[in-house]
Amino acid sequence: MKIEFYRHNLVREDKDACMDVLDSLFLTTGETVKNFEAKFAAYMGASHAVAVTSCTAALHMALAIIRSGQGMK
């Protein structure tokens, strides 16, 4: 028996945007990420945002910030 966990709703525009990034020189630090960070920060009402490549990286960053008490050094 297969139980459907998730059904994506990616449209051609989303797939094309992904291919544009994959075909670019920078996967994680290019203009697309910079634009995403700026738009996400504005959406959240924050002064800035940092995109990371995985949930593990986000959790690691959060723990480092908590442990330092002042943010990452």
Beta strands, then each sheet from edge to edge (+ up, - down):
end
